[in-house]
Amino acid sequence: MAKKYFGTDGIRGTANTAPMTAGMVLKVAMATAYVLRKNNAGKPMNRVVIGKDTRLSGYMLEQSMAAGFVAMGMDVIRTGPIPTPAVARLTTTLRADIGVMISASHNPYQDNGIKLFGADGYKFSDDIELQIEAAMDSDLEVHLPSPDDIGKATQLDDASGRYVEYIKRSFPKGQTLEGIKIVIDCANGAAYKVAPQVLWELEAEVIKIGDKPNGRNINDGVGATATQNLQDKVIEEGADIGIALDGDADRLIVVDEKGQRIDGDQIMALLAVMKQRQGFLKNNTIVATVMSNLGLEKFLETQGITLERAAVGDRYVVEKMREGDFNLGGEQSGHIILSDFGTTGDGLLAALQVLSAVKESGKKVSEACHLFEAYPQVLKNVTFSMGNPLSETAVNDAMNDAEGMLAESGRLLVRASGTEPLIRVMAEGQDLALVNKAVDHVCAAVQKVA
């Protein structure tokens, strides 16, 4: 069954416009409390952790979310601005039943969203989200408790400090970042305080950008999806490395000392080889998505490491990791999941692992973090107005033709966007001209039926 409100990573939209209105968020909170209580057969569900990033609309949505849970008899613990992985972590350590992050990740400030976590720190399954949607469309007021059983809301003043200490403990004991000059781009987002603090306390020389949020500048020309300022700053400062987080700090992009951008695929390759060498790579396997470059897969084969692919979205990577008992996974976009330490993507935690691997290698970042040559990859989007173009015979014939063109030297991926009326056509291979030809052939077929 298709979901009405939830997308690949929670609920997201323009603030103060459906579904990101105060009234809708109130319903989400009430429905979530109701569904989890029902599924837990009457077991007391008493505590919720609510975090947010630095968007102006976060004030409104935080209050509305808290009101919904309190109305259902749950106590709310507010953390203020804090990374998404910190919310996941605090949900478990504070023995809460639900964790909520109010953020639209890498989107501009006008957008906002909701990510929900269970008591185990993992994002809710599709099934739970469908149940919440059904409850949202029902009469929730019949489930309201008596006045004596209404919850309360409090502020957790040391939320950031708890996260800082947790992250520092993930860094190898006895190792420091002394002698490393780092430019950290906090995207004017949730990690604007904690990220520089962690790096400084580990003895790095730290230069900060994107660390002055004003409610409207999150991800604005800064962060993991806009790295040019960071690339320029690394060169200007003669830094050893640049680290870019996104608005809620659950993803990481690295910039080397030459100002070159290093994506999640290269980061996964580096960490996979390090963990394998240390004997910590479970089942000699990592999990990436269908979008990760074929060059990564071919490189890992030479190292005796298997690459499993999941659907796009870090939650699906995590699901496959849990199914196969794997401890490293991620996305090309920079979500890196290290399940030995956490339950979701964590840009700062991943950055520390990268820094440890670089320091251990004794090489410059440009060398240590460039382990394979990426295959040429072309992605084009085709807009459609109605129906499902992927069910059309002509489109499927074109896809078969394109796969034949690429043969064994490439890969084709055609999928519908989970958030927009788009068909995404991606191909990669050793021959760029052939890759372009394959993509254009499929796009032309889609356009004819769209």
C-alpha positions as CSV (number, residue, x, y, z in Angstrom):
1,M,0.0,0.0,0.0
2,A,1.3,3.4,-1.0
3,K,2.0,5.8,1.9
4,K,0.1,9.1,2.0
5,Y,2.4,11.3,4.3
6,F,5.6,9.4,4.8
7,G,8.4,9.3,2.2
8,T,11.7,7.6,2.1
9,D,12.9,9.5,5.2
10,G,9.9,10.5,7.3
11,I,7.5,13.3,6.5
12,R,8.8,16.3,4.8
13,G,7.4,19.5,3.1
14,T,7.2,23.2,3.1
15,A,6.7,24.7,6.6
16,N,3.3,26.0,7.4
17,T,1.9,24.2,4.4
18,A,0.3,20.8,4.5
19,P,1.6,18.4,5.6
20,M,4.1,20.5,7.6
21,T,1.5,22.5,9.6
22,A,1.2,22.7,13.3
23,G,-2.2,20.9,13.2
24,M,-0.8,18.0,11.1
25,V,2.2,17.6,13.3
26,L,-0.1,17.5,16.4
27,K,-1.9,14.6,14.7
28,V,1.4,12.8,13.9
29,A,2.3,12.9,17.6
30,M,-1.0,11.7,18.8
31,A,-1.2,8.9,16.2
32,T,2.3,7.7,16.9
33,A,1.6,7.5,20.6
34,Y,-1.7,5.6,20.0
35,V,-0.2,3.1,17.5
36,L,2.8,2.2,19.6
37,R,0.7,1.8,22.7
38,K,-1.7,-0.5,20.8
39,N,1.2,-2.5,19.4
40,N,2.8,-2.9,22.8
41,A,-0.4,-4.5,24.2
42,G,-1.0,-1.9,26.8
43,K,2.6,-1.7,28.0
44,P,3.2,1.8,29.5
45,M,4.6,4.2,26.8
46,N,5.7,7.2,28.8
47,R,8.6,9.0,27.4
48,V,9.5,10.9,24.1
49,V,12.7,12.6,23.1
50,I,12.3,15.5,20.7
51,G,15.2,17.1,18.9
52,K,15.4,19.6,16.1
53,D,17.8,21.4,13.8
54,T,18.1,25.2,13.4
55,R,15.2,26.1,11.1
56,L,12.9,28.9,12.1
57,S,9.9,26.6,11.8
58,G,11.4,24.2,14.3
59,Y,10.0,26.3,17.1
60,M,6.5,25.9,15.9
61,L,6.7,22.2,15.1
62,E,8.5,21.3,18.3
63,Q,5.7,22.9,20.4
64,S,3.0,21.2,18.4
65,M,4.7,17.8,18.5
66,A,5.2,18.1,22.2
67,A,1.6,19.1,22.7
68,G,0.4,16.0,20.8
69,F,2.4,13.6,22.9
70,V,1.6,15.3,26.2
71,A,-2.1,15.2,25.3
72,M,-1.8,11.4,24.9
73,G,-0.3,11.1,28.3
74,M,3.4,11.0,27.4
75,D,6.3,12.9,29.0
76,V,8.4,14.9,26.5
77,I,12.1,15.6,26.8
78,R,13.2,18.5,24.5
79,T,16.9,18.6,23.5
80,G,17.0,21.8,21.5
81,P,19.2,21.8,18.3
82,I,21.1,18.5,18.1
83,P,22.0,16.1,15.3
84,T,19.6,13.4,14.2
85,P,22.0,10.6,15.4
86,A,22.1,12.2,18.8
87,V,18.3,11.9,19.0
88,A,18.5,8.2,18.1
89,R,21.2,7.7,20.7
90,L,19.4,9.6,23.5
91,T,16.2,7.7,22.8
92,T,18.0,4.5,23.9
93,T,20.1,5.9,26.7
94,L,17.2,7.8,28.3
95,R,15.1,4.7,28.0
96,A,12.5,6.6,25.9
97,D,9.8,4.9,23.9
98,I,9.9,7.2,20.9
99,G,12.5,9.6,19.4
100,V,11.6,12.5,17.1
101,M,13.9,14.6,15.0
102,I,12.4,17.8,13.4
103,S,14.4,18.4,10.3
104,A,14.4,18.4,6.6
105,S,18.0,17.3,6.4
106,H,19.8,19.0,3.5
107,N,16.7,20.9,2.2
108,P,16.5,24.8,2.5
109,Y,15.1,26.4,5.6
110,Q,11.6,26.9,4.1
111,D,11.2,23.1,4.4
112,N,10.9,21.0,7.5
113,G,10.2,17.3,8.3
114,I,9.8,14.7,11.0
115,K,11.9,11.5,11.5
116,L,10.7,9.0,14.0
117,F,12.7,6.4,16.0
118,G,11.6,3.5,18.1
119,A,12.9,2.7,21.6
120,D,15.8,0.7,20.0
121,G,17.0,3.9,18.2
122,Y,16.1,2.6,14.8
123,K,13.7,4.4,12.4
124,F,10.2,3.0,12.1
125,S,9.4,0.4,9.5
126,D,7.1,1.0,6.6
127,D,4.4,-1.1,8.4
128,I,4.5,1.2,11.5
129,E,4.4,4.3,9.3
130,L,1.3,3.0,7.5
131,Q,-0.4,2.3,10.8
132,I,0.4,5.9,11.9
133,E,-1.1,7.2,8.7
134,A,-4.3,5.3,9.2
135,A,-4.5,6.5,12.8
136,M,-4.0,10.1,11.7
137,D,-7.1,9.8,9.5
138,S,-9.2,8.5,12.5
139,D,-10.8,10.1,15.5
140,L,-7.9,10.3,17.9
141,E,-9.7,12.2,20.5
142,V,-11.6,9.1,21.7
143,H,-8.2,7.8,22.9
144,L,-7.3,10.9,25.0
145,P,-6.6,10.1,28.7
146,S,-8.2,11.8,31.7
147,P,-6.9,15.2,33.0
148,D,-4.9,13.3,35.7
149,D,-3.0,11.4,33.1
150,I,-1.8,14.2,30.8
151,G,2.0,14.3,30.3
152,K,4.5,17.0,30.9
153,A,7.4,18.5,28.9
154,T,10.9,19.3,30.2
155,Q,14.2,20.5,28.7
156,L,17.3,18.3,28.7
157,D,20.1,20.9,29.3
158,D,23.1,18.5,28.8
159,A,21.9,16.8,25.6
160,S,24.8,18.2,23.5
161,G,27.3,17.3,26.2
162,R,26.1,13.7,26.3
163,Y,26.4,13.4,22.5
164,V,29.9,15.0,22.5
165,E,31.2,12.4,25.0
166,Y,29.6,9.5,23.2
167,I,31.2,10.6,19.9
168,K,34.6,11.1,21.4
169,R,34.5,7.5,22.8
170,S,34.1,6.2,19.3
171,F,37.6,7.5,18.4
172,P,40.5,4.9,19.0
173,K,41.7,5.0,22.6
174,G,45.1,6.8,22.9
175,Q,44.8,8.4,19.5
176,T,44.4,12.2,19.0
177,L,44.0,14.6,16.1
178,E,47.1,16.6,17.1
179,G,48.8,18.0,14.1
180,I,45.8,17.9,11.8
181,K,44.3,21.1,10.5
182,I,40.6,20.7,9.8
183,V,38.0,22.9,8.2
184,I,34.6,21.9,9.5
185,D,31.4,23.0,7.6
186,C,28.4,22.7,10.0
187,A,25.8,23.7,7.3
188,N,24.5,26.3,9.8
189,G,22.6,23.3,11.1
190,A,22.2,21.0,14.1
191,A,25.9,20.3,14.7
192,Y,27.0,23.9,14.7
193,K,28.2,23.6,18.3
194,V,29.0,19.9,18.8
195,A,31.1,19.2,15.7
196,P,33.8,21.9,16.2
197,Q,33.8,21.0,20.0
198,V,34.5,17.3,19.4
199,L,37.3,18.0,16.9
200,W,38.9,20.6,19.2
201,E,38.7,18.4,22.3
202,L,40.5,15.7,20.3
203,E,43.3,18.2,19.8
204,A,42.8,19.2,16.1
205,E,43.4,22.7,14.8
206,V,39.8,23.7,13.9
207,I,38.6,26.3,11.4
208,K,34.8,26.7,11.4
209,I,32.4,27.7,8.6
210,G,28.6,27.3,8.5
211,D,28.5,27.7,12.3
212,K,26.3,30.8,12.7
213,P,22.7,29.7,12.2
214,N,20.0,32.3,12.1
215,G,17.0,30.2,11.4
216,R,17.1,30.9,7.7
217,N,20.6,30.0,6.5
218,I,20.7,26.3,7.1
219,N,22.2,24.6,4.0
220,D,22.4,27.9,2.3
221,G,25.6,27.7,0.2
222,V,27.1,25.5,2.9
223,G,27.1,21.9,4.0
224,A,27.4,18.5,2.4
225,T,25.3,19.4,-0.7
226,A,27.1,22.7,-1.3
227,T,30.8,22.2,-0.7
228,Q,32.4,24.9,-2.9
229,N,32.9,27.3,0.1
230,L,34.5,24.4,2.0
231,Q,36.7,23.4,-0.9
232,D,37.9,27.1,-1.3
233,K,38.5,27.4,2.5
234,V,40.6,24.2,2.7
235,I,42.9,25.6,-0.1
236,E,43.0,29.1,1.5
237,E,43.9,27.8,5.0
238,G,46.3,25.1,3.7
239,A,44.2,22.6,5.7
240,D,44.8,18.8,5.7
241,I,41.1,18.0,5.3
242,G,37.6,19.5,5.0
243,I,34.5,18.0,6.6
244,A,31.0,18.9,5.5
245,L,27.9,17.9,7.4
246,D,24.3,18.5,6.3
247,G,21.5,20.3,8.2
248,D,20.9,17.5,10.6
249,A,24.4,16.1,10.5
250,D,23.5,12.6,9.5
251,R,25.7,12.7,6.4
252,L,29.3,13.4,5.6
253,I,31.3,14.7,2.6
254,V,35.1,15.0,2.8
255,V,37.3,17.5,1.0
256,D,41.0,16.6,0.5
257,E,44.0,18.9,0.9
258,K,43.8,19.8,-2.8
259,G,40.2,21.0,-2.5
260,Q,38.8,17.9,-4.2
261,R,35.4,16.5,-3.1
262,I,35.3,12.9,-1.8
263,D,31.8,11.3,-1.7
264,G,30.3,8.5,0.3
265,D,31.4,5.7,-2.0
266,Q,35.1,6.5,-1.5
267,I,34.5,6.9,2.3
268,M,32.9,3.5,2.4
269,A,35.8,2.0,0.5
270,L,38.3,3.5,3.0
271,L,36.4,2.3,6.0
272,A,35.8,-1.1,4.6
273,V,39.5,-1.8,4.0
274,M,40.4,-0.4,7.4
275,K,37.8,-2.6,9.2
276,Q,38.8,-5.6,7.2
277,R,42.5,-5.1,8.1
278,Q,41.6,-4.8,11.7
279,G,39.4,-7.9,11.6
280,F,36.2,-5.9,12.4
281,L,34.3,-6.1,9.1
282,K,31.5,-8.5,9.8
283,N,31.0,-11.2,7.1
284,N,33.4,-9.3,4.8
285,T,30.5,-7.4,3.5
286,I,29.2,-3.8,3.3
287,V,25.8,-2.5,2.2
288,A,25.4,0.4,-0.3
289,T,22.4,1.5,-2.3
290,V,21.5,0.9,-6.0
291,M,23.0,4.4,-6.7
292,S,26.5,3.6,-5.5
293,N,29.1,3.5,-8.3
294,L,30.1,0.3,-10.0
295,G,33.7,1.3,-9.5
296,L,33.2,0.8,-5.7
297,E,31.8,-2.7,-6.3
298,K,34.7,-3.7,-8.6
299,F,37.3,-2.3,-6.1
300,L,35.8,-4.2,-3.2
301,E,35.9,-7.4,-5.2
302,T,39.7,-7.1,-5.5
303,Q,39.8,-6.8,-1.7
304,G,37.6,-9.9,-1.1
305,I,34.8,-7.7,0.1
306,T,31.2,-8.2,-1.0
307,L,28.9,-5.3,-1.8
308,E,25.2,-5.8,-1.0
309,R,22.8,-3.2,-2.5
310,A,19.7,-1.8,-0.9
311,A,17.0,0.6,-2.1
312,V,17.7,4.3,-1.9
313,G,17.4,5.7,1.7
314,D,19.6,5.1,4.7
315,R,16.8,3.3,6.5
316,Y,16.8,0.6,3.8
317,V,20.6,0.3,4.1
318,V,20.2,-0.2,7.9
319,E,17.4,-2.8,7.4
320,K,19.7,-4.9,5.1
321,M,22.6,-4.5,7.5
322,R,20.5,-5.8,10.3
323,E,19.1,-8.7,8.2
324,G,22.7,-9.8,7.2
325,D,24.5,-8.9,10.4
326,F,26.7,-6.4,8.6
327,N,28.3,-3.5,10.4
328,L,29.2,-1.0,7.7
329,G,26.9,0.6,5.1
330,G,26.0,3.8,3.5
331,E,25.1,5.9,0.5
332,Q,27.0,7.8,-2.2
333,S,25.4,11.0,-0.8
334,G,27.3,10.6,2.5
335,H,25.1,8.7,4.9
336,I,27.5,6.3,6.6
337,I,26.2,3.8,9.1
338,L,28.6,2.2,11.5
339,S,26.4,-0.2,13.5
340,D,29.1,-0.9,16.0
341,F,28.5,2.6,17.3
342,G,25.0,3.7,16.3
343,T,21.7,2.9,14.7
344,T,21.6,5.5,11.9
345,G,23.8,7.6,9.7
346,D,26.1,9.9,11.7
347,G,28.3,12.4,9.8
348,L,30.5,13.4,12.7
349,L,31.1,9.8,13.9
350,A,32.0,8.8,10.3
351,A,34.3,11.8,10.0
352,L,36.2,10.6,13.1
353,Q,36.6,7.1,11.6
354,V,37.9,8.7,8.4
355,L,40.4,10.8,10.3
356,S,41.6,7.7,12.2
357,A,42.0,5.8,9.0
358,V,44.0,8.7,7.4
359,K,46.2,9.1,10.4
360,E,46.9,5.3,10.5
361,S,47.8,5.3,6.8
362,G,50.3,8.1,7.2
363,K,49.2,9.4,3.8
364,K,47.6,12.7,2.6
365,V,43.8,12.6,2.4
366,S,43.9,12.8,-1.4
367,E,45.8,9.5,-1.4
368,A,44.2,7.7,1.5
369,C,40.6,8.5,0.4
370,H,41.0,7.8,-3.3
371,L,41.0,4.0,-3.6
372,F,39.2,3.5,-6.9
373,E,38.4,5.3,-10.1
374,A,34.7,5.9,-10.4
375,Y,33.0,4.6,-13.5
376,P,31.4,7.4,-15.6
377,Q,27.8,7.8,-14.3
378,V,25.0,9.7,-15.9
379,L,21.6,10.5,-14.3
380,K,18.7,12.1,-16.0
381,N,15.2,12.8,-14.8
382,V,12.0,12.7,-16.9
383,T,8.9,14.3,-15.6
384,F,5.5,12.5,-16.1
385,S,2.0,13.8,-15.5
386,M,0.0,10.6,-14.9
387,G,0.0,6.8,-14.8
388,N,3.2,4.7,-14.4
389,P,5.5,5.0,-17.4
390,L,7.6,2.0,-16.1
391,S,4.6,-0.3,-16.8
392,E,4.6,0.6,-20.5
393,T,5.9,-2.1,-22.9
394,A,7.8,0.5,-25.0
395,V,9.7,1.7,-21.9
396,N,10.6,-1.9,-20.8
397,D,11.8,-2.7,-24.3
398,A,14.0,0.4,-24.3
399,M,15.4,-0.6,-20.9
400,N,16.3,-4.1,-22.3
401,D,18.0,-2.4,-25.3
402,A,20.0,-0.2,-23.0
403,E,21.1,-3.1,-20.8
404,G,22.2,-4.8,-23.9
405,M,24.3,-1.8,-25.0
406,L,26.1,-1.7,-21.6
407,A,26.5,-5.5,-21.4
408,E,29.0,-6.7,-18.8
409,S,30.8,-3.4,-18.7
410,G,28.1,-1.2,-17.2
411,R,24.8,-1.0,-15.2
412,L,21.4,0.6,-15.8
413,L,19.0,1.7,-13.1
414,V,15.5,3.1,-13.8
415,R,13.2,4.0,-10.9
416,A,10.4,6.3,-10.0
417,S,11.2,9.1,-7.5
418,G,9.7,8.6,-4.1
419,T,8.9,12.3,-3.6
420,E,8.3,13.8,-7.1
421,P,6.6,12.9,-10.4
422,L,9.9,11.9,-12.0
423,I,11.4,8.8,-13.6
424,R,15.1,8.7,-12.7
425,V,17.3,7.1,-15.4
426,M,20.9,6.3,-14.3
427,A,23.6,4.3,-16.2
428,E,27.3,3.8,-15.6
429,G,30.0,2.0,-17.4
430,Q,33.6,2.2,-18.7
431,D,32.5,4.0,-22.0
432,L,30.9,7.4,-21.3
433,A,29.6,7.7,-24.9
434,L,27.8,4.4,-24.5
435,V,26.5,5.3,-21.1
436,N,25.0,8.6,-22.5
437,K,23.5,6.7,-25.4
438,A,21.8,4.1,-23.1
439,V,20.4,6.8,-20.9
440,D,19.1,8.9,-23.8
441,H,17.4,5.9,-25.3
442,V,15.5,5.1,-22.2
443,C,14.6,8.8,-21.5
444,A,13.2,9.1,-25.1
445,A,11.0,6.1,-24.5
446,V,9.7,7.5,-21.2
447,Q,9.0,10.9,-22.7
448,K,6.8,9.4,-25.4
449,V,4.5,7.8,-22.9
450,A,4.7,10.4,-20.1
